[in-house]
Amino acid sequence: MKSRCISIHEFGTADVVAISEREVPEPKGSKVRIRVDAAGVSFTDVMIRNGRYPEVKKAPVVLGYDFVGQVEAVGPDVTRFSPGDRVADLTITGSQTEYILRDEAGLVSVPSELEPAQAVVCVLAYLTAYQMMFRVAELKEGDSFLIHGGSGSVGSAALDLARAFGIAAYATASQSKQEFVSAFGATAIDYEHEDFVQVIKSKHPEGVSAVFDAIGPDNFKRSYSVVSTGGTLVIYGLLDMALGKQKGGVLKTGLWYGLSKLKRDQRHAVFYIITQVRKKHPDWFEQDLTALFELVRNDRIAPVVADIISFFDVAEAHRRIESADVRGKIVLDPRRR
């Protein structure tokens, strides 16, 4: 059967994003064919499109890092799922499509009462925030953290989780997004007019329990300076490099990271990459995503959907993401016209 999808045939600007078709075969063995109800549109898609994502080195490629959908057909060896079940997975590529074929081993059950758009926000954005906060930094009630880019998909997820678990949150954001960040009960820092180092040190002279930073090596150094003794700087991206604002970001980060390990100040700097964590701890993916779905069901968290779009709006969504004109996460509905 044919399936419409979002693809790129070469790396470049948002103009290379196109609607194409691909064949989706009948499921064999342990494969499951899924009708995609919602797929995330994220900054990682922009990085892939720009040719700056290390795990995708050549085009053509179908975009889409995560999805939620309904099982339509299963292979003869499938034991965990049946047609009609709702499932989710993290794909890296390939999820921005009408139908997708996945192995049952990687799929996670999604409660039927959850809206697909809210559920898919959990798969990458909330899972990233959840694992950085509780698996890596090991935060607990009463702790504090700073996250850069508080209005983005991961930033807003972290603020929502902080509110749910009694953690004090600080977030950098532009002036126009201060109200959005403050609505989570977080302290918004206007990075255009305020120095986040001064703000944090004025409120927490000993530093915060964790900082989550995806900006770049120059920012990492300043973030590290506001981490408390025993606390953690979690590096989870290189935004400046991805946007072409800084060259040599990987080398500079590696050199700084190596030097930070030589310090004996009892602070930690660690990298977080969701795909590597999943490979190392495959059981965490299902455990943590299931926990997040339960938090949504119990109204303890409310994933922010910035917009639900059609195939025809994806290129413009890339432009909005690149210009930081998004609050929460954009979601693709493959059946929206």
Order of alpha helices (4+ residues) and beta strands (2+ residues): beta-beta-beta-alpha-beta-beta-beta-beta-beta-alpha-alpha-beta-alpha-beta-alpha-beta-alpha-beta-alpha-beta-alpha-alpha-beta-alpha-alpha-beta-alpha-beta
